[in-house]
Amino acid sequence: MSTVFVISLGCPKNLTDTETMLGSLLAKGHTLVQEESGADAVLLNTCAFIKPARAEAEREIRRLCALKRKGRIGKVLVAGCLVQKNGAALQAQFPDVDVFAGLGAIEKIARLLEKSQHCFGPAPATLHLPRYKAQATAPHSAYLKIADGCNNRCAYCTIPEIRGPFRSKPVEEILLEARDMALRGVTEISVIAQDTTNYGSDLYGRPALLSLLKKMTGIDGINWIRLMYVYPEKIDRALLEFMASSPKICRYLDMPLQHSADSVLKAMNRRCTGLQLADKVRLIRRLVPGIAIRTNFITGFPGETERDFNSLLEFIETNEFENVGVFTYWREPGTPAAAMKKQVPQALKQARAEALIKAQSRVVDRLNRRLLNTETDIIADTARTGRMPCDAPDIDGYVEIKTRTPLVPGRIVRVKITGAKGYARTAVLA
């Protein structure tokens, strides 16, 4: 059996695929190691969403192949989205790689390692509870993928091409996975998918996220459930009212909006207008008091005018989102947006991104002033740090707690915020 070092790139959804591969390797007797040098094999799970992600993955492949040629590592295994996107072309580009595994082969990774085989092909047609899985996050906090693929066809996005059409995991299998997490000591679950709010529409004929959440909140040991990657047009009053009534559902939504100008939203093939987005944000805040909204925006989409961008700046200032990710538009071959006229120069995209970040910094400063001397629950991540409900693991901010008694990771404790700068806060036990 082999010693294997693992590198996982990309988003939390990708990380769950890494966890499936880890579980498969362990089940077949392979050993995971913490040091790359000297490993019998190195497994790289790749991202291919935009050009910088592909460039990062290709740099890692070159680096690993160079280490292999020097005899510092054994086999090189490359899996995931880049393999799914570029297929056998990667084999010609990187002949030193021993195994290429597409998305349909992640549960076969141990056999591919043993036989030094490549496996390309389509993404899985269905989504099920993996036979084996090994958690790669902190012991008390885990990601639970309830669906994969996407049918929304945003004009800039390559996900449908890479991950395939939207498909949900059966509710019974999700609950089995969640109960197993609880038995292992997980107290916080982040629910993820490409489009979480569309969960169940393919299996049950209608979205079933609310029904799923009601069942998940009945699992003993799971104290926080966090919703990631929701679409604004699919968030309804019933879901929000349940969030407000359940102590286990974090008052937090990760809701990528991408823009606020109608012309840009239409060109992106998004389903809402700017006014509808503003109305939805107001409804969310009214029905779920104290909720934190995380969102993403893209600057420099084809045809974005100065007026469009200024409306986005105003949108951020007015709606005061707790967390914002800012991305410049990347022209992805094969997407409708790549063929659009009025492509925005890269320098202007970057300048607008920097202006957006500055605007959000001003918002965070205002939110932090209101946060001072308030009390909140936090989930402990280490003996001295934790996160508020508004902070998703490894994405948002953190709280440093000044206490002589070490905190127990996974426990929820009450604190009083004593300082805040950016997304770093300090607190004492309340």
Protein Blocks (a to p, Z undefined) as FASTA:
>chain_A
ZZdddddehjfklmmmmmmmmmmmmmnopacdfbfghpabdcddddfkbmmlmmmmmmmm
mmmmmmmmnopaccdddehjklmmnmmmlmmmmmmbmbdcdfklmmmmmmmmmnopaced
dddfbdcddfbdcdfbdfkbccddfbgcjfklpakbcklmmnopaddddfklmmmmmmmm
mmnopabdcdddfblmlgoklmnopacklmmmmmmmmpghiabdcdehiafklpcfklmm
mmmmpmklccdddddehiacfklmmmnopabdfklmmmmmmmmmmmmghiacdddddehi
ahiafklmmmmmmmmmmnopabdcdddddddehiaklmpghiacfklmmmmmmmmmmmmm
mmmmmmmmmmgopacddddfbfmbccdfklcghklccdddddfbdcdehiacddddfbde
hjbccdddZZ
